[in-house]
Amino acid sequence: MNANTKRSTGWASRLATWDNFLGALTVAVIAGAVAFVPNFASAFNISQAIAGFSERALIVMPMVLLIICREIDLSVGSILALTSVIFGLFVQSGSPLWLAMVVTLLAGGACGAFNGYLVASLGLPSLVVTLGTMAVYRGIAYIFLGSGSINTFPDSFTDFGIDTVGTSIVPLTILPFLILAPMFAVALQRMPIGRRIYAIGGSPDAARYSGIRLGRTVVGLFITSGVICAAAGIVYTARLANARANNALGIELDVITIALLGGVSVFGGKGTLTGVLWALLLVATIRNVLGLLQIGGDAQGTIVGLLLIGSILVSNASERIFSTIRTRHFRANASE
């Protein structure tokens, strides 16, 4: 094999990936929306679309780590709602914002720790555990606040929910994600915790025999998920200036769809945040376009559900397809 063949094969290996395909698809969808959907490219619409996905962008990061680790958290929307209610109640009682935020984050961490204890210590399936706590946490939120809402917050807090960075179209509500995303990426790809997560997802038994403490890692991931959901609850409350027990209903569907569409294997052990970022942008664009076309929330949910099913089917076939492409390209260059 000569040097040109090696370089050509290297390019094929890098280009024939799900991340690159998803990126190209996302760019094509955005280009089509700019060309054919009225008002899509307006500064106001772009800013609102980014703000509307601020919470999903936050929650999907710990969800990716959990799924790679062969776990899942269906209670993310309920934790968001419960912590939003807790934050609103503390603000309503006259507590300073910083104290309300600290208590809210601690409450989110406690919810995650409870999930992690049931999964790691009692050996219960995370799917069943978080399906149960999804109802429990939402129910506690209703016990605390009932069907009412809290709508009075300090101006400095509500300004965070509606203002942008300077004169740009970037909403302030996306800043927590922009700060945390590089940290999650480094932790997953460059740090020992990331290697432990991939090892557990690849083979829990092999990881256990190699000395990895599975229980501690799983509990830590659930606590991280709870804290991030609480942060998303604060962002959600600021953006809508509203704390209610029914906030963020169904958000877990979008979050799981984004993770799996981004190439994270439902069987664990595989996935990166790069593909998930493309999937986040794609789903946000689709949601925004459907809204501009006056397509209601139920129909949007149906489309996102189909995306979820499609992402599982495609993820099972994509690696074989791209492997075939790389192999054929290699053989074609080797025969020259």
N, C-alpha and C positions, 0 to 999 in steps of 0.2 A: 504494500500500500504506500503510495507516494504522499508527499506533504500536502498537495492540493486535495487529495481524497480525504485525508485526516481532517483538514480544515472544513471541507464541505460536510462531512459527517458530523463534525462538532456543531456546525450551524443547524443542521437538521435536528440534532438532539435537543438543542435549545429552543428551536421554534416550534417543533411538534409537541406542544404541551397543552394541557387543559387551561392553564393560566393565560397563555397567549391567545388561545381560541376565544376564551371568555372576554379578554380585553378587546379583541377585534370585534366581537359581537356587540359589546357595550358601546364602542365607538360608533358602530353602524347604526344602532338603535338611537343614539343621541343625535347623530347626523340626520336620520330620518325625521326625528321629532322636530329638530330645528327647521327643516325644510317644509314639513307638512302640517305641523300642529300650531295653530295660532297662539301667540303669546308665550310659547314655551321658552323662547330665548330672551324674554324680558328680564331685566335685572331683578324686579320684584318677585317674579315667579321662581327664578333660580334660587334666590335667597330663601324664599319660603319652603322650597323643596328640600334644601339642605337642612333648614331648621327642623322640618317635619320628620327627618330621619335621625336627628341627634341622639334620641334615646336608643333606637335600634342599633346605631353604630357603636354605642357604648356596650350594650348588653351582648352583642354578637362576639365580642372579644373573649370573655370568659367562657361563652358557650362553645367556641371553637376548641379551647383547651379541654373542656369536659368531654366533648365528642371524640377528640383524638384519644382521650384516656378511656374510651368505651363507656362513658357515662352521659347523662343528659339531664337538663333541668327544665321541667315544664312549668315551674312555679315562678318564672322570672317576671311575668306580667303581674301576678298577684303580690310579689314582693315589692314591685314598683308602686302598686296602688297602696299597699299597707304603709310603706315608708312615706309616701306622699301625704297620707292622712296624718301620720305621726308628726311629720314636719309642720303641716298646717295647724295641728292642735297646739304644738309648742309655740308657734308664732302667735296664734290667737290668744294664748295665755300670757303673752307679753314677754316671752323669753327672747333674748338677743338672737340674731340670725346665726351667729357662729355656734351658739350652744344648740340651737335647733338642728343645725347641720351635723354636728358631732353626734348627737343622740340618734339622728336618722341613720347615719352611716353605721353606728353601732347596732341599731335595730336590724338593718340589712345583714350585717355580719352574723348576728344571732340567728336569723332565719336560715342563712346559708349553713351555719354550723349545725343546726338541727337536721337539715337535709343530709349533711355529710355524716353526722353521727349515725343516722338510721341506715345509710348506705354502707359506710365503712365498718362500723362497729357491729351492727346487727346483721350485716350481709344481705340486706334487702335490695331488690333491683331499683335502680334510680328512676326508671320509667314509672314504676308503681308508686314509689315514695313521693316523687315530685308531682305526680298526678293528684295524690291525696293532699299534699301541702298546698297545691294550687288552689284547692277549695278552702282549706283551713285558713290560709293567710288572707284570702279575699273575704272570708267570713269574719275574721277578726277585724278587718277594716270596717265592715258594716256594723259590727258591734260598737266600735269606737265612735263612728260618725253617723251611722244610719244611712238613709238615702239623701241626706243633705250634702252641703258642700261648704267649703271655706274659700272665700273670694277676696279677702282683705289681706294684703301683704304690703310691706314697705316698698316705696317707689324704687329704691336702689335694687331691690330684688326683681321686681317686674320689669325694670329697664333692662336687666340682664337677659330676660326672656324675649325681648323684642328688638333690642339694639343690634347693630352690626359693628364690626371692627373698623373704627375710623369711618371713612367714607366708602369703604368697600361693600361688596354684597355678601361678605362672609358673616354669618350670624354669630353672636357671642356664644350661643348654646352649643355650637360644634367644637368650641375650644377644648373642653374636657377630653373629647375624643382625640383631637389632634395632639394633645399632650400625652395621653395614655397609650395611643396606638404604637408609637415607636418603642415604648417600654415593653409592651406585650410582645412585639416582634423580636426584640433583642432577647427577652426571656425565653421565648420559644425556640429561636434558632441558634442562639449563641451561648446560653447559660446551662449549667447542669440540670436545672429544673426542667428545661425543655427536653433534654435527652431522657430524663426520667419519665416524662409524660409520653414521649414516643415509645419508650421501652414498655411501659405498662400497656399502652394501646396495642402494641405489636404482639405481645405475649405476656399476660399478667403472671403466669407461673414462672417463666424465665426471668422476669423482672424481680420477682420475689426471691428466687434462688440466687440472684446476683447481688442481693443485699438491699434492694430498694424497698423502702417502707411504704407500701401501697396505701395503707390506711391514712397515714399522715398526709400524703400527697393528695389523695382524693378529698379529704376533709378541707385541706387548704384551698383546693380549687372551688369547692362549694362555698366556702367563706368568701373567697374573692368574688365569686358570682353574686353573692348576696350584697356585698359592699358596693359593687358596680351598679347593681340594680337600684340600690338606695340612691346613689349619685344620679342615676337616670331619673329616679323619682323626683329629685330636687329640680333637675333640668325641666322635666315635664311640668311640674308645678309652676315654675317660673315662666315657661313658654305660654301656658294657657291661663296663668293667674288663677288657678283653680285646683283645689285638693278634694278629690272624691273617691269613694270606695270602688267605683266602677271605672276608674282611669285605666287606660292601656289594655282594654279587653282584646284578646286575640293577638297581642303583640308577639307572643311566643311563636306563632305560625310564621310570621315574617322573619324572625331571628333564626329559626331552625332552617327555613328555606334558604336564607342567605348563606348560612354556614355550609350546607350540603351542596348548594349550587356552586359555591366557591371551591369545591374540590375536596372538602373534608370527608373522609370515608365514614359512612354510617357504622362500619365495623371496627373503627378505631385504628390508631397507628399511622394515620396518613393525613396530611393537610398542611397548608401554609396560610398565612394571613394575606399574602399577595392576591391569591385567587378570591379570597373572601372580600377584599376591598373592591375588586371588580364586580363581584356579585352584589355587594351593597349598592354600588353606583347603578347597576342595571335594574335592580328591584326598585330603587328610589325613582329612577327615570320612568319605569313602567307605571308605578303608582301615580306619579305626577301627570303623565300623559292621560291615563284613564280618568283622572279627576278633571283635567281640562276638557276632555271629551264628554263630560257630564255622565260618566259611568259611575254608578253608586258603589257604596262600600261592600255590599253583599257580592256584587259581580266581581269587584276587585279581589275579594277574598277567595272567590272561586278560581280566579286566574292564578293567584299566588299558590293556592293548593295544588293546581295542576303543575306549576313550576316545581313545587316540592317533590311531587311524584316523578316528574321528568328528571329532576336532578339526581334522584336515587338511581333511576334506570341508566342515565347517561354516565354517572360516575362508575358504574360497574363495567360499562363498555368502553369508556374513553381511553383507559390505559392500554387496552388491547389494540384499539384503533391507532393510537399514536405510536405504539410500539411497532405495529405493522408498517406504518409510514416510514419510521426511522430505519427499519430493517430493509425495506425495499430501496430506500435512498442509498443506504450503505452498499447494498449489492450492486446497484446500478453504477455507482462510482467505482467500486472495486473491479468491475469488469472492464472498465475503460483503460 
